[in-house]
Amino acid sequence: MLLVVSGPDRVGKSTLIQEMKDELGSENCIVYHHGAPDPGSPDVFHKYREEVGNSPDGKHIIFDRGWPCTFILEQIRNRNTGHFDALIDLEIWMNETVEEGVLHVAQLRPWHWSAPLHLTEIAEEESSSSEWFIRDQYVTRMQEHKQYTEQLLDFYEDITLFPNITLTETTGGKEVVERCKNALRLSGF
């Protein structure tokens, strides 16, 4: 089973992933954490294929961010099309390769939930910057949070061929794992 956990920054993805890993059994899971794509890769989604291909059989794989994040943030931050053709190729490849099923998990929160965390982080990172610059960084993150959330929901609705569950409340790892297994069963896995 491949679980792709997505959501804006500072909404609790890493905490949720740790709880899911504990529920599935740490020895049975591999967690991959993702950031921006490597500019030297053959395509922006190459690392996902590589990680799935290199994972031992029988292990659950959890992506802390994955191709939905790359696709969406490429559009927002780099003002491009998100590499749509390569995304479709990746989804088809994942569908043919991951026998136990792929499921997207969205951890979404309203802006006010993570705003204080962003403000603290910006203040620490930009301690020598002026108030207007800190404010601009805060507003930029606020806008990205909104765009990311909207585009992630659009991705689930209009693009991906895999099922998803969307979390807007604090949900424990045990319940999320059960919901994931149930969603995959309903999809034929």
MIGUPA-476160 format. One line per 10 residues: their letters; for each residue z negated, x negated, y of N, C-alpha, C. Coordinates in nm, 3 decimals, decimal comma. Atoms other than C-alpha are relative to their C-alpha. Example, Ala and Ser with C-alpha at 12.3 -4.5 7.8 and 13.67 -1.06 7.14 Angstrom:
2
AS) 0,000 -0,089 -0,119 -0,780 -1,230 -0,450 0,000 -0,090 0,120 | 0,006 0,082 -0,119 -0,714 -1,367 -0,106 -0,073 0,077 0,109 $
END
This chain:
189
MLLVVSGPDR) 0,000 -0,085 -0,117 0,000 0,000 0,000 0,000 -0,090 0,123 | -0,007 0,070 -0,128 0,096 -0,128 0,344 -0,042 0,097 0,109 | 0,049 -0,081 -0,109 -0,102 0,015 0,635 0,026 -0,074 0,130 | -0,036 0,060 -0,128 0,028 -0,053 0,986 -0,084 0,069 0,107 | 0,091 -0,057 -0,099 -0,248 0,002 1,243 0,049 -0,037 0,139 | -0,055 0,021 -0,134 -0,116 0,046 1,597 -0,082 0,075 0,103 | 0,067 -0,065 -0,111 -0,249 0,147 1,935 -0,008 -0,095 0,116 | 0,011 0,086 -0,119 -0,298 0,018 2,288 -0,115 -0,101 -0,015 | 0,107 0,099 0,000 -0,527 -0,276 2,364 -0,136 0,065 0,023 | 0,141 -0,035 -0,021 -0,904 -0,230 2,342 -0,036 0,142 -0,040 $
VGKSTLIQEM) 0,031 -0,136 0,044 -0,910 0,101 2,151 -0,075 0,004 -0,134 | 0,077 0,004 0,122 -1,094 -0,016 1,838 0,078 -0,026 -0,127 | -0,081 0,027 0,120 -0,813 -0,122 1,603 -0,066 -0,102 -0,093 | 0,058 0,106 0,084 -0,984 -0,438 1,481 -0,126 0,047 -0,071 | 0,121 -0,055 0,063 -1,312 -0,258 1,414 0,040 0,092 -0,115 | -0,048 -0,091 0,103 -1,128 0,012 1,221 0,057 -0,077 -0,119 | -0,061 0,079 0,107 -0,932 -0,245 1,021 -0,107 -0,067 -0,086 | 0,108 0,063 0,077 -1,250 -0,428 0,920 -0,068 0,103 -0,090 | 0,061 -0,106 0,081 -1,402 -0,099 0,800 0,093 0,042 -0,115 | -0,095 -0,035 0,105 -1,084 -0,015 0,607 0,004 -0,109 -0,107 $
KDELGSENCI) -0,001 0,114 0,094 -1,080 -0,361 0,450 -0,125 0,003 -0,087 | 0,124 -0,009 0,077 -1,445 -0,320 0,346 0,009 0,112 -0,103 | -0,012 -0,115 0,090 -1,365 0,020 0,193 0,095 -0,029 -0,116 | -0,099 0,033 0,104 -1,062 -0,110 0,001 -0,043 -0,117 -0,087 | 0,046 0,119 0,069 -1,248 -0,423 -0,106 0,066 -0,123 0,058 | -0,055 0,119 -0,068 -1,205 -0,748 0,083 0,088 -0,084 -0,091 | -0,078 0,081 0,094 -1,077 -0,920 -0,231 0,134 0,065 -0,034 | -0,124 -0,073 0,029 -0,804 -0,654 -0,262 0,091 0,014 0,121 | -0,074 -0,020 -0,125 -0,677 -0,680 0,097 0,043 -0,131 0,065 | -0,045 0,107 -0,089 -0,478 -0,909 0,316 0,025 0,065 0,135 $
VYHHGAPDPG) -0,020 -0,051 -0,136 -0,494 -0,849 0,691 0,080 -0,102 0,078 | -0,081 0,084 -0,087 -0,227 -0,989 0,919 -0,015 0,050 0,143 | 0,015 -0,033 -0,142 -0,290 -0,997 1,295 0,127 -0,047 0,071 | -0,128 0,031 -0,064 0,019 -0,990 1,514 -0,009 -0,002 0,152 | -0,016 0,009 -0,145 0,106 -1,087 1,868 0,148 0,009 0,032 | -0,140 0,000 -0,042 0,432 -1,143 2,048 0,087 -0,069 -0,105 | -0,089 0,063 0,098 0,733 -1,233 1,832 0,031 -0,145 0,036 | -0,036 0,141 -0,018 0,821 -1,599 1,784 0,144 -0,008 0,047 | -0,138 0,008 -0,051 1,127 -1,678 1,997 0,094 -0,079 -0,091 | -0,084 0,075 0,092 1,251 -1,909 1,720 0,034 0,074 -0,128 $
SPDVFHKYRE) -0,027 -0,078 0,121 1,258 -1,636 1,454 0,143 0,052 -0,003 | -0,135 -0,055 0,012 1,590 -1,506 1,319 0,015 0,136 0,070 | 0,003 -0,124 -0,077 1,494 -1,165 1,462 -0,146 0,030 0,034 | 0,137 -0,024 -0,046 1,186 -1,018 1,631 -0,090 0,058 -0,108 | 0,080 -0,061 0,106 1,072 -0,848 1,308 -0,010 -0,087 -0,125 | -0,005 0,089 0,115 1,117 -1,146 1,073 -0,137 -0,022 -0,064 | 0,132 0,033 0,056 0,744 -1,220 1,033 -0,053 0,110 -0,091 | 0,048 -0,110 0,085 0,679 -0,874 0,883 0,061 -0,008 -0,140 | -0,064 0,019 0,130 0,933 -0,932 0,606 -0,063 -0,118 -0,074 | 0,055 0,122 0,058 0,797 -1,279 0,547 -0,141 0,026 -0,057 $
EVGNSPDGKH) 0,137 -0,026 0,045 0,435 -1,158 0,520 -0,003 0,093 -0,122 | -0,007 -0,089 0,116 0,521 -0,873 0,283 0,052 -0,078 -0,121 | -0,058 0,079 0,110 0,733 -1,110 0,073 -0,095 -0,104 -0,057 | 0,093 0,104 0,045 0,456 -1,371 0,055 -0,134 0,054 -0,051 | 0,128 -0,058 0,043 0,173 -1,129 -0,029 -0,002 0,018 -0,151 | 0,010 -0,017 0,146 0,049 -1,129 -0,389 0,010 0,147 -0,041 | -0,010 -0,136 0,052 0,128 -0,821 -0,596 -0,140 0,058 -0,020 | 0,125 -0,069 0,024 -0,148 -0,565 -0,621 -0,098 -0,003 0,116 | 0,087 0,007 -0,118 -0,300 -0,642 -0,281 0,043 0,107 0,101 | -0,028 -0,087 -0,113 -0,328 -0,389 -0,003 0,026 -0,090 0,120 $
IIFDRGWPCT) -0,032 0,077 -0,120 -0,171 -0,520 0,317 -0,032 0,088 0,120 | 0,027 -0,070 -0,125 -0,300 -0,419 0,658 0,055 -0,085 0,113 | -0,051 0,066 -0,119 -0,107 -0,510 0,970 -0,082 0,047 0,120 | 0,066 -0,027 -0,127 -0,318 -0,530 1,284 0,108 -0,017 0,106 | -0,123 -0,011 -0,076 -0,031 -0,428 1,500 0,114 -0,035 -0,095 | -0,114 0,025 0,087 0,311 -0,439 1,346 0,127 0,030 0,077 | -0,130 -0,019 -0,064 0,671 -0,352 1,412 0,002 0,110 0,105 | -0,002 -0,095 -0,112 0,596 -0,038 1,619 -0,046 -0,065 0,131 | 0,049 0,069 -0,119 0,400 -0,257 1,858 0,106 -0,094 0,056 | -0,104 0,091 -0,046 0,671 -0,520 1,872 0,112 0,078 0,066 $
FILEQIRNRN) -0,108 -0,082 -0,054 0,937 -0,254 1,928 -0,036 0,057 0,138 | 0,041 -0,063 -0,125 0,741 -0,078 2,204 -0,027 -0,102 0,109 | 0,034 0,097 -0,104 0,605 -0,382 2,385 0,120 -0,084 0,042 | -0,124 0,067 -0,043 0,945 -0,553 2,380 0,067 0,082 0,111 | -0,061 -0,085 -0,102 1,072 -0,255 2,579 -0,080 -0,002 0,130 | 0,085 -0,008 -0,118 0,775 -0,237 2,816 -0,008 -0,135 0,072 | 0,027 0,130 -0,064 0,708 -0,605 2,879 0,126 -0,080 0,029 | -0,120 0,082 -0,016 1,053 -0,756 2,837 0,121 0,078 0,047 | -0,104 -0,088 -0,056 1,260 -0,463 2,962 0,132 -0,011 -0,078 | -0,120 -0,003 0,083 1,498 -0,456 2,668 -0,003 0,125 -0,087 $
TGHFDALIDL) -0,010 -0,121 0,082 1,592 -0,200 2,404 -0,094 -0,002 -0,120 | 0,093 0,008 0,111 1,321 -0,314 2,162 0,064 -0,044 -0,130 | -0,072 0,047 0,119 1,585 -0,442 1,917 0,011 0,113 -0,103 | -0,004 -0,122 0,080 1,650 -0,095 1,776 0,071 -0,018 -0,133 | -0,074 0,019 0,126 1,912 -0,196 1,517 -0,080 -0,081 -0,100 | 0,082 0,083 0,088 1,685 -0,467 1,377 -0,121 0,079 -0,052 | 0,111 -0,085 0,041 1,400 -0,214 1,366 0,041 0,091 -0,115 | -0,048 -0,090 0,107 1,604 0,029 1,156 0,023 -0,080 -0,128 | -0,019 0,085 0,117 1,707 -0,255 0,923 -0,133 -0,034 -0,067 | 0,131 0,032 0,054 1,340 -0,351 0,883 -0,060 0,120 -0,073 $
EIWMNETVEE) 0,057 -0,119 0,065 1,230 0,004 0,804 0,069 0,027 -0,135 | -0,073 -0,020 0,126 1,502 0,038 0,539 -0,045 -0,105 -0,102 | 0,045 0,106 0,089 1,400 -0,298 0,391 -0,141 0,029 -0,050 | 0,137 -0,032 0,041 1,031 -0,197 0,388 -0,001 0,114 -0,102 | -0,007 -0,114 0,091 1,118 0,131 0,218 0,045 -0,043 -0,139 | -0,051 0,048 0,128 1,306 -0,054 -0,056 -0,093 -0,101 -0,065 | 0,080 0,112 0,049 1,047 -0,333 -0,092 -0,143 0,036 -0,036 | 0,143 -0,030 0,020 0,696 -0,186 -0,066 -0,011 0,121 -0,093 | 0,001 -0,105 0,101 0,660 0,014 -0,386 -0,119 0,096 0,013 | 0,120 -0,083 -0,008 0,309 0,145 -0,314 -0,003 0,088 0,124 $
GVLHVAQLRP) -0,008 -0,083 -0,119 0,411 0,305 0,015 -0,044 -0,068 0,127 | 0,031 0,049 -0,135 0,393 0,235 0,386 -0,053 0,118 0,079 | 0,057 -0,106 -0,082 0,178 0,436 0,623 -0,041 -0,058 0,134 | 0,042 0,039 -0,134 0,128 0,411 0,997 -0,131 0,068 0,034 | 0,127 -0,052 -0,047 -0,220 0,456 1,140 -0,007 -0,027 0,150 | 0,010 0,016 -0,145 -0,246 0,519 1,514 -0,145 0,017 0,042 | 0,132 -0,012 -0,061 -0,576 0,447 1,686 0,026 0,019 0,149 | -0,028 -0,033 -0,140 -0,542 0,620 2,021 -0,129 0,045 0,069 | 0,114 -0,040 -0,083 -0,798 0,670 2,297 0,051 0,028 0,141 | -0,037 -0,018 -0,141 -0,780 0,802 2,652 -0,032 -0,128 0,078 $
WHWSAPLHLT) 0,016 0,121 -0,079 -0,761 0,535 2,920 -0,147 -0,028 0,033 | 0,138 0,023 -0,043 -1,120 0,586 3,034 -0,086 -0,062 -0,109 | 0,077 0,056 0,110 -1,242 0,484 2,688 0,005 -0,152 0,002 | -0,015 0,147 0,003 -1,105 0,129 2,714 0,005 -0,064 0,138 | -0,012 0,055 -0,135 -1,080 0,089 3,093 -0,111 -0,100 0,036 | 0,103 0,098 -0,034 -1,422 -0,078 3,135 0,017 -0,133 -0,073 | -0,024 0,124 0,076 -1,333 -0,330 2,862 0,111 -0,081 0,065 | -0,110 0,070 -0,070 -1,008 -0,412 3,042 -0,049 -0,062 0,129 | 0,049 0,049 -0,129 -1,183 -0,448 3,376 -0,087 -0,125 -0,019 | 0,084 0,118 0,029 -1,441 -0,688 3,229 0,086 -0,119 -0,039 $
EIAEEESSSS) -0,087 0,108 0,046 -1,171 -0,891 3,056 0,081 -0,059 0,116 | -0,078 0,048 -0,115 -0,957 -0,913 3,372 -0,088 -0,081 0,094 | 0,092 0,070 -0,091 -1,256 -1,015 3,584 -0,034 -0,139 -0,054 | 0,029 0,130 0,061 -1,336 -1,294 3,336 0,121 -0,093 0,004 | -0,123 0,080 0,003 -0,975 -1,413 3,306 0,044 -0,042 0,139 | -0,050 0,022 -0,137 -0,906 -1,393 3,679 -0,115 -0,019 0,099 | 0,121 0,012 -0,083 -1,246 -1,495 3,819 0,025 -0,063 0,136 | -0,029 0,063 -0,130 -1,090 -1,701 4,097 0,107 0,075 0,079 | -0,105 -0,077 -0,067 -0,831 -1,437 4,191 -0,059 0,099 0,100 | 0,044 -0,094 -0,103 -0,850 -1,201 4,483 -0,015 0,141 -0,057 $
EWFIRDQYVT) 0,023 -0,138 0,045 -0,956 -0,836 4,454 0,130 0,076 -0,021 | -0,125 -0,073 0,014 -0,603 -0,708 4,509 0,073 -0,038 -0,128 | -0,067 0,045 0,121 -0,472 -0,921 4,221 -0,067 0,060 -0,124 | 0,073 -0,060 0,111 -0,745 -0,800 3,986 0,034 0,149 -0,010 | -0,036 -0,142 -0,001 -0,670 -0,442 4,090 0,141 0,020 -0,055 | -0,138 -0,011 0,050 -0,296 -0,497 4,025 0,006 -0,018 -0,151 | 0,004 0,022 0,145 -0,371 -0,632 3,676 -0,058 0,123 -0,072 | 0,062 -0,119 0,056 -0,593 -0,332 3,608 0,101 0,116 -0,005 | -0,099 -0,109 -0,006 -0,323 -0,085 3,718 0,115 -0,027 -0,097 | -0,105 0,034 0,095 -0,061 -0,270 3,513 -0,043 0,034 -0,142 $
RMQEHKQYTE) 0,050 -0,032 0,134 -0,277 -0,236 3,202 -0,013 0,152 -0,019 | 0,012 -0,146 0,007 -0,343 0,131 3,280 0,137 0,062 -0,029 | -0,135 -0,053 0,020 0,031 0,199 3,302 0,053 -0,036 -0,139 | -0,045 0,041 0,134 0,101 0,000 2,984 -0,069 0,085 -0,107 | 0,074 -0,084 0,095 -0,169 0,197 2,799 0,068 0,136 -0,014 | -0,065 -0,132 0,001 -0,002 0,525 2,895 0,138 -0,008 -0,065 | -0,134 0,014 0,056 0,352 0,406 2,816 -0,006 -0,027 -0,150 | 0,011 0,035 0,140 0,246 0,253 2,486 -0,036 0,122 -0,084 | 0,044 -0,119 0,074 0,066 0,569 2,373 0,114 0,100 -0,014 | -0,110 -0,096 0,003 0,359 0,794 2,465 0,112 -0,048 -0,092 $
QLLDFYEDIT) -0,110 0,051 0,080 0,618 0,568 2,303 -0,038 -0,014 -0,148 | 0,042 0,006 0,140 0,410 0,521 1,987 0,011 0,137 -0,065 | -0,013 -0,136 0,053 0,391 0,897 1,939 0,147 0,038 -0,018 | -0,145 -0,024 0,015 0,768 0,918 2,001 0,055 -0,075 -0,121 | -0,043 0,079 0,115 0,820 0,642 1,743 -0,033 0,074 -0,129 | 0,040 -0,074 0,120 0,627 0,843 1,482 0,082 0,127 -0,018 | -0,071 -0,128 0,006 0,809 1,164 1,566 0,150 -0,017 -0,024 | -0,146 0,006 -0,006 1,165 1,041 1,613 0,065 -0,119 -0,071 | -0,064 0,122 0,050 1,218 0,699 1,453 -0,041 -0,039 -0,141 | 0,042 0,057 0,128 1,006 0,583 1,160 0,030 0,093 -0,117 $
LFPNITLTET) -0,021 -0,081 0,120 1,081 0,697 0,808 -0,127 0,009 -0,084 | 0,127 -0,001 0,071 0,716 0,653 0,706 -0,097 0,100 0,061 | 0,100 -0,092 -0,052 0,429 0,900 0,737 -0,102 -0,072 0,088 | 0,103 0,058 -0,086 0,148 0,849 0,986 -0,120 0,092 0,008 | 0,117 -0,078 -0,039 -0,201 0,960 1,068 -0,039 -0,050 0,139 | 0,036 0,033 -0,138 -0,320 0,968 1,427 -0,148 0,029 0,020 | 0,143 -0,011 -0,023 -0,683 0,906 1,514 -0,027 -0,003 0,150 | 0,036 -0,002 -0,142 -0,821 1,002 1,855 -0,152 -0,005 0,019 | 0,146 0,006 -0,001 -1,191 1,000 1,766 -0,042 -0,122 -0,082 | 0,053 0,106 0,085 -1,412 0,737 1,609 -0,007 0,055 -0,142 $
TGGKEVVERC) -0,008 -0,043 0,139 -1,338 0,771 1,239 -0,032 -0,120 -0,087 | 0,041 0,110 0,086 -1,502 0,558 0,971 0,109 -0,044 -0,095 | -0,099 0,057 0,090 -1,303 0,332 0,742 0,016 0,076 -0,130 | -0,008 -0,074 0,126 -1,388 0,533 0,431 0,086 0,124 0,016 | -0,079 -0,121 -0,023 -1,247 0,855 0,578 0,146 -0,033 0,028 | -0,138 0,037 -0,032 -0,938 0,679 0,713 0,075 -0,041 -0,127 | -0,064 0,041 0,126 -0,863 0,520 0,373 0,033 0,123 -0,083 | -0,027 -0,123 0,076 -0,893 0,861 0,206 0,116 0,078 0,062 | -0,111 -0,070 -0,067 -0,663 1,017 0,466 0,133 -0,073 -0,025 | -0,121 0,078 0,027 -0,413 0,733 0,412 0,050 0,026 -0,142 $
KNALRLSGF) -0,039 -0,024 0,140 -0,415 0,776 0,034 0,056 0,141 -0,017 | -0,047 -0,138 0,009 -0,374 1,152 0,071 0,138 0,015 0,063 | -0,132 -0,009 -0,066 -0,083 1,115 0,316 0,108 -0,064 -0,086 | -0,098 0,063 0,089 0,091 0,876 0,077 0,028 0,086 -0,124 | -0,020 -0,090 0,114 0,033 1,112 -0,216 0,093 0,115 0,039 | -0,084 -0,111 -0,047 0,188 1,396 -0,014 0,144 -0,044 0,023 | -0,136 0,054 -0,019 0,486 1,167 0,051 0,063 -0,047 -0,129 | -0,058 0,035 0,129 0,537 1,104 -0,318 -0,041 -0,133 -0,056 | 0,046 0,130 0,053 0,349 0,776 -0,371 -0,128 0,017 -0,077 $
END
